[in-house]
Amino acid sequence: MNLKAARGDLDSRMFDLVNMILLSLFTIVILVPLWNVVVSSFSSGRALAEGGFLFWPSEFSLENYRAVFRDESIWQSFLISVSKTVIGVVTHVFFCAMVGYGLSKKYVRGRKLYMTMGVITMFFSGGMIPTYLLIKSLGLLNSFWVYIIPALLSFYDVIILMNFFRNVPDSLEESAKIDGAGDWRIFLYIMIPLSMPAIATIALFNGVGQWNDFMTTKLYITDQSLYPLQMKLYEIIVQSQTQSMQNSGSFAIETTTKGVQLATIVITTMPIVVMYPILQKYFISGMMLGAMKE
């Protein structure tokens, strides 16, 4: 019996060792390229032109970032990105939570029909041209609300929240109704606070999607004052490529197209990198609880 216990303990330690080695290698594979991108973004054009893998900038330079921030309208684009991300996340989460809370009740009339319609939208869409015509007919072209209204509902998120609401004991809701609380009060003051892990998970997914969204601007926006950061940085990269071709001498010494591209990568990913650790503690619990049913 002791031999079996000792062998089981050895197997467990071997598994932990192998697991730690594999995870360490996986972490290195992820971190090393990221570190190279950050370091290269702070390198001069001459250092980047020499090529090679950089662990530390041989010629430290902020010219790549100056090239990005030289356009003063980038701050307007940054404001648009922050605004559409914050407003989009809040409205998306609140709208999906309302729909999920309603569909979590079996006594709701037409519930099966609504569920069927929602599931269909997860697998089929109208296509690019019909969607464009719909956006145009709604008057959302060259409008800030084109970032918000079409992204209000995701039935995948509705299902996560719906299953989460089902796990809340019915006795809690019944007690609130006995105390005189209505459906809105129960939803706002009981269901929303209890579902914060699921809401934080959905907010993280939707926030990343809103921040990185590029195609919405490409398809529906021509007014440059409504360009988000992603679209503005795309223009800066195109301009730097043109400038590099026209002036391959002094420009190549101070900065390069590659350097500008690396700087834009750092700028666009930094807000998400900062926000993710804040929401990480809710991430796993939100996904697990929202995916389980009684």
C-alpha positions as CSV (number, residue, x, y, z in Angstrom):
1,M,0.0,0.0,0.0
2,N,2.9,2.4,0.9
3,L,4.6,1.4,-2.4
4,K,1.5,2.4,-4.4
5,A,1.2,5.7,-2.5
6,A,4.9,6.4,-3.1
7,R,4.5,5.6,-6.8
8,G,1.4,7.8,-7.0
9,D,3.3,10.7,-5.3
10,L,6.2,10.3,-7.8
11,D,3.8,10.3,-10.7
12,S,2.2,13.4,-9.4
13,R,5.5,15.2,-9.0
14,M,6.6,14.1,-12.5
15,F,3.4,15.4,-14.0
16,D,3.9,18.7,-12.2
17,L,7.5,19.0,-13.4
18,V,6.6,18.2,-17.0
19,N,3.7,20.6,-16.8
20,M,5.9,23.4,-15.4
21,I,8.5,22.9,-18.1
22,L,5.9,22.9,-20.9
23,L,4.1,26.0,-19.5
24,S,7.5,27.8,-19.1
25,L,8.4,27.1,-22.7
26,F,5.0,28.2,-23.8
27,T,5.4,31.4,-21.8
28,I,8.8,32.1,-23.3
29,V,7.5,31.5,-26.9
30,I,4.8,34.2,-26.2
31,L,6.9,36.7,-24.2
32,V,10.1,36.8,-26.4
33,P,8.3,38.1,-29.6
34,L,6.3,40.6,-27.5
35,W,9.5,41.9,-25.9
36,N,11.2,42.1,-29.3
37,V,8.3,44.2,-30.6
38,V,8.5,46.6,-27.7
39,V,12.3,46.9,-27.8
40,S,12.3,47.4,-31.6
41,S,9.7,50.1,-31.4
42,F,12.2,52.1,-29.3
43,S,15.1,51.5,-31.7
44,S,16.4,53.9,-34.3
45,G,15.8,53.4,-38.0
46,R,19.5,52.5,-38.5
47,A,19.3,49.7,-35.9
48,L,16.2,48.3,-37.4
49,A,17.7,48.5,-40.9
50,E,20.6,46.4,-39.8
51,G,18.2,43.6,-38.9
52,G,18.6,40.8,-36.4
53,F,16.8,40.0,-33.2
54,L,16.8,42.7,-30.6
55,F,16.7,42.1,-26.9
56,W,17.7,45.7,-26.1
57,P,17.7,48.8,-28.4
58,S,21.3,49.4,-29.5
59,E,20.3,53.0,-30.5
60,F,17.5,54.2,-28.3
61,S,15.1,56.5,-30.1
62,L,11.6,57.9,-29.7
63,E,11.3,58.9,-33.3
64,N,9.0,56.1,-34.1
65,Y,6.5,57.3,-31.5
66,R,7.1,60.9,-32.6
67,A,6.1,59.9,-36.1
68,V,2.9,58.4,-34.8
69,F,2.0,61.4,-32.6
70,R,3.1,64.0,-35.0
71,D,-0.4,64.0,-36.4
72,E,-2.4,66.1,-33.9
73,S,-5.7,64.5,-35.0
74,I,-4.6,61.2,-33.4
75,W,-5.9,62.5,-30.0
76,Q,-9.3,63.0,-31.6
77,S,-9.1,59.4,-32.9
78,F,-8.0,58.2,-29.4
79,L,-11.1,59.9,-27.9
80,I,-13.4,58.3,-30.5
81,S,-11.9,54.8,-29.7
82,V,-12.3,55.3,-26.0
83,S,-15.8,56.6,-26.3
84,K,-17.0,53.9,-28.6
85,T,-15.4,51.2,-26.5
86,V,-16.8,52.5,-23.2
87,I,-20.3,53.3,-24.5
88,G,-20.3,50.1,-26.7
89,V,-19.4,47.9,-23.8
90,V,-21.9,49.4,-21.3
91,T,-24.8,49.3,-23.8
92,H,-24.0,45.9,-25.1
93,V,-23.7,44.3,-21.7
94,F,-26.9,46.0,-20.4
95,F,-28.9,45.1,-23.5
96,C,-27.7,41.4,-23.5
97,A,-28.3,41.2,-19.8
98,M,-31.9,42.4,-20.2
99,V,-32.6,39.9,-23.0
100,G,-30.8,37.1,-21.1
101,Y,-32.8,37.8,-17.9
102,G,-36.1,37.7,-19.9
103,L,-35.2,34.5,-21.7
104,S,-34.1,32.8,-18.5
105,K,-37.8,32.8,-17.4
106,K,-39.7,29.7,-18.7
107,Y,-43.0,31.5,-18.3
108,V,-42.2,34.2,-20.9
109,R,-44.5,33.9,-23.9
110,G,-42.8,33.1,-27.2
111,R,-39.6,32.1,-25.5
112,K,-38.9,29.2,-27.8
113,L,-39.5,31.4,-30.8
114,Y,-37.1,34.0,-29.6
115,M,-34.5,31.4,-28.8
116,T,-34.7,29.9,-32.2
117,M,-34.4,33.3,-33.9
118,G,-31.4,34.1,-31.7
119,V,-29.6,30.8,-32.4
120,I,-30.1,31.3,-36.2
121,T,-28.3,34.7,-36.0
122,M,-25.3,32.8,-34.5
123,F,-24.8,30.8,-37.7
124,F,-26.2,33.0,-40.5
125,S,-25.9,36.7,-41.4
126,G,-27.3,38.9,-44.2
127,G,-23.9,39.4,-45.8
128,M,-21.8,42.5,-46.4
129,I,-23.9,44.2,-49.1
130,P,-27.4,43.7,-47.4
131,T,-25.9,44.9,-44.1
132,Y,-24.5,48.0,-45.8
133,L,-27.9,48.7,-47.3
134,L,-29.5,48.3,-43.9
135,I,-27.0,50.6,-42.2
136,K,-27.6,53.2,-45.0
137,S,-31.4,52.9,-44.6
138,L,-31.1,53.5,-40.9
139,G,-29.1,56.6,-41.5
140,L,-26.1,55.4,-39.7
141,L,-23.5,56.1,-42.4
142,N,-20.9,58.6,-41.1
143,S,-22.5,58.5,-37.7
144,F,-20.9,57.7,-34.4
145,W,-23.8,55.4,-33.6
146,V,-22.8,53.0,-36.3
147,Y,-20.2,51.8,-33.8
148,I,-22.9,51.2,-31.1
149,I,-26.3,50.2,-32.4
150,P,-25.3,47.3,-34.7
151,A,-23.2,45.8,-31.8
152,L,-25.9,46.0,-29.1
153,L,-26.8,42.3,-29.2
154,S,-24.8,39.1,-29.4
155,F,-26.8,36.0,-28.8
156,Y,-23.8,34.1,-27.7
157,D,-23.4,36.6,-24.8
158,V,-27.2,36.4,-24.1
159,I,-26.9,32.6,-23.7
160,I,-24.0,33.0,-21.2
161,L,-26.0,35.5,-19.1
162,M,-29.2,33.5,-19.5
163,N,-27.6,30.4,-18.0
164,F,-26.0,32.5,-15.3
165,F,-29.3,33.9,-14.3
166,R,-30.8,30.4,-14.2
167,N,-28.3,29.5,-11.5
168,V,-29.6,32.2,-9.1
169,P,-32.0,30.5,-6.7
170,D,-35.7,31.3,-7.3
171,S,-36.2,31.7,-3.6
172,L,-34.1,34.9,-3.7
173,E,-36.3,36.4,-6.4
174,E,-39.4,35.3,-4.6
175,S,-38.2,36.9,-1.4
176,A,-37.6,40.2,-3.2
177,K,-41.1,40.2,-4.7
178,I,-42.6,39.5,-1.2
179,D,-40.7,42.6,0.0
180,G,-42.4,44.6,-2.8
181,A,-39.6,44.7,-5.4
182,G,-40.6,44.7,-9.1
183,D,-38.9,43.1,-12.0
184,W,-36.7,46.1,-12.8
185,R,-35.6,46.5,-9.2
186,I,-34.8,42.7,-9.0
187,F,-32.9,42.9,-12.3
188,L,-30.9,46.0,-11.4
189,Y,-30.2,45.5,-7.7
190,I,-30.0,41.7,-7.4
191,M,-29.3,40.0,-10.7
192,I,-26.7,42.5,-12.1
193,P,-24.5,42.5,-8.9
194,L,-24.7,38.7,-8.7
195,S,-23.7,38.3,-12.3
196,M,-20.6,40.5,-12.2
197,P,-18.2,37.7,-13.1
198,A,-20.2,36.9,-16.3
199,I,-20.6,40.6,-17.0
200,A,-16.9,41.3,-16.6
201,T,-16.1,38.4,-19.0
202,I,-18.5,39.7,-21.6
203,A,-17.2,43.2,-21.1
204,L,-13.7,42.1,-21.7
205,F,-14.6,40.2,-24.9
206,N,-16.7,43.1,-26.3
207,G,-14.2,45.7,-25.2
208,V,-11.4,44.0,-27.1
209,G,-13.6,43.7,-30.1
210,Q,-14.7,47.3,-30.0
211,W,-11.1,48.6,-29.5
212,N,-9.7,46.6,-32.3
213,D,-12.6,47.1,-34.7
214,F,-11.4,48.3,-38.1
215,M,-13.9,47.1,-40.7
216,T,-16.8,49.1,-39.4
217,T,-14.9,52.3,-40.1
218,K,-13.6,51.0,-43.4
219,L,-17.1,50.2,-44.6
220,Y,-19.4,52.9,-43.1
221,I,-17.3,55.9,-42.2
222,T,-15.7,58.5,-44.6
223,D,-15.7,61.4,-42.1
224,Q,-12.1,61.5,-40.7
225,S,-13.3,63.2,-37.5
226,L,-15.0,59.9,-36.7
227,Y,-12.0,57.8,-37.3
228,P,-11.0,55.6,-34.3
229,L,-7.4,55.0,-33.4
230,Q,-7.0,51.8,-35.5
231,M,-8.0,53.6,-38.7
232,K,-5.9,56.7,-37.9
233,L,-2.8,54.5,-37.2
234,Y,-3.5,52.7,-40.5
235,E,-3.3,56.0,-42.3
236,I,-0.1,56.9,-40.5
237,I,1.5,53.6,-41.6
238,V,0.5,54.3,-45.2
239,Q,1.9,57.8,-45.1
240,S,5.2,56.5,-43.5
241,Q,5.5,54.0,-46.4
242,T,5.0,56.8,-48.9
243,Q,7.5,59.0,-47.2
244,S,10.0,56.2,-46.9
245,M,9.8,55.6,-50.7
246,Q,10.1,59.3,-51.5
247,N,12.9,60.0,-49.1
248,S,15.0,56.9,-48.4
249,G,17.9,58.8,-47.1
250,S,17.5,60.8,-43.9
251,F,14.1,59.3,-43.2
252,A,15.6,55.8,-43.0
253,I,18.1,57.0,-40.4
254,E,15.6,58.5,-38.0
255,T,12.7,56.0,-38.5
256,T,11.5,53.3,-40.8
257,T,8.1,52.0,-41.9
258,K,8.8,48.9,-39.7
259,G,9.5,51.1,-36.7
260,V,6.3,53.0,-37.1
261,Q,4.4,49.8,-37.5
262,L,5.9,48.4,-34.3
263,A,5.1,51.7,-32.4
264,T,1.5,51.5,-33.6
265,I,1.3,47.9,-32.3
266,V,2.5,48.9,-28.9
267,I,0.1,51.9,-28.7
268,T,-3.0,50.0,-29.8
269,T,-2.4,47.0,-27.5
270,M,-1.3,48.8,-24.4
271,P,-4.8,49.7,-23.2
272,I,-6.0,46.1,-23.5
273,V,-2.9,44.8,-21.8
274,V,-3.5,47.2,-18.9
275,M,-7.2,46.3,-18.6
276,Y,-6.9,42.5,-18.8
277,P,-5.3,41.9,-15.4
278,I,-8.0,43.9,-13.8
279,L,-10.8,41.7,-15.2
280,Q,-8.8,38.4,-15.2
281,K,-10.1,37.3,-11.8
282,Y,-13.7,37.4,-13.2
283,F,-12.8,35.7,-16.5
284,I,-12.6,32.0,-15.7
285,S,-15.4,32.1,-13.1
286,G,-17.7,34.0,-15.5
287,M,-17.2,31.6,-18.3
288,M,-17.6,28.5,-16.2
289,L,-20.7,29.7,-14.3
290,G,-22.3,31.0,-17.4
291,A,-21.8,27.8,-19.2
292,M,-23.3,25.5,-16.5
293,K,-26.9,24.6,-16.0
294,E,-28.8,23.1,-13.1
